[in-house]
Amino acid sequence: MIEKLDDSLSIVVLLHRDEATLREIARQCIALRESTPQLKEILLINSASPDRCGVISKEIELNHPGFVKAIDTPMAGYGLAVLTGIKASKSKWVSIIDGDLEYKVEDISLLFSYRSSNEMILSFRYVKRYSRTRRFVSYVYNNLIKLRFGIDFRDVGSGLRIYHRETLLKFDFKSKSSFLTAEIPIKLILSGCPLTEVGVNSYPSPYRSTGVVKPAQILRVIRELNQCHRELLESRRQNSSKQSIPSLNQREDLKKFPQ
C-alpha cells in the first residue's frame, strides 16, 4: 500500500550534449510549480557532457538555491545518470526526463496524475519521430524484451517516466547504459509492483541527431540485457530450490527418530 501523506515530487533532468536546450527545459521545469505544487526540487544531472552543461547547471542552481541542484557524474552513461538522480532526490516520487526537449515538461503533470494506484508510470510515444533505422532498432529492442522476459512494453525506451522512489531503493539495478530504462520496469513487474503506460507526443530536438545508434551502444545494451536475464533466472532457481527443500518439521526421515 502506497502512503498518501507525503506526495512530494522531484524532477531529474538528464543532460548530455544538451547545452542548447538546458536553460529552456530548466525554465519549464521551474514553471511547473504553478500547476504541480507537489514539486519540491529539480536535479540537473550532467552526465560528463563535453559542452557547457555543467557550467550552465551551476548557474541555474545559484539563481534558484534550495530548489535546483546541479550534480555532475564522473563518467557518461544514461543508467548511471538516472541512478545518481534517484539516489540524490529527496521526494516520494521521482520523474525522469531527457534534457533535449523531446518531451513536453507539462506531460510530467499528466503522468503524475496516475500515481494513486501505481508505483511506476511509463510514457509511450504515439509517434517515434526519427529515422527508419532508429525505429527499426526500437522495434527489435521492444520485441527482444518481450521474447526474453515475457513482458510486452509499448515503448520501453521512452525517456519520460515517474517512479515511487522508496520502491526503487529496494532493488539492485546494475545497468549503467540505457538498458536501465528496461531493467527497472522488468524487475518491478516481476516483483508484482503496479504500473501503467501513458501516451505522450514527442518532439525531436533540432540540436541533436537522433538517427544514429552506435554499434558500441547496442552491444552494451545487449550485454546488460543478457546479464539481467541470467540474474533473474538464477534468482528464480534459488527461490525454487528453497521452496523444494522441506523444513526440519516436514522431513519424514527425521520424524522416525525421537527428538
Secondary structure, DSSP 8 states (H G I E B T S, - for coil): ----S---EEEEEEESS-HHHHHHHHHHHHHGGGT-TTEEEEEEEEES-SSSHHHHHHHHHHHSTTTEEEEEESS--HHHHHHHHHHH--SSEEEEEETTSSB-TTHHHHHHTTGGG-SEEEEEESS--S-HHHHHHHHHHHHHHHHHHS---S-TT-SEEEEEHHHHTTS-----STTHHHHHHHHHHHTT--EEEEEE-B---TTS--S---HHHHHHHHHHHHHHHHHHHHHHHHHHHHHHS--TTT-HHHHTS--
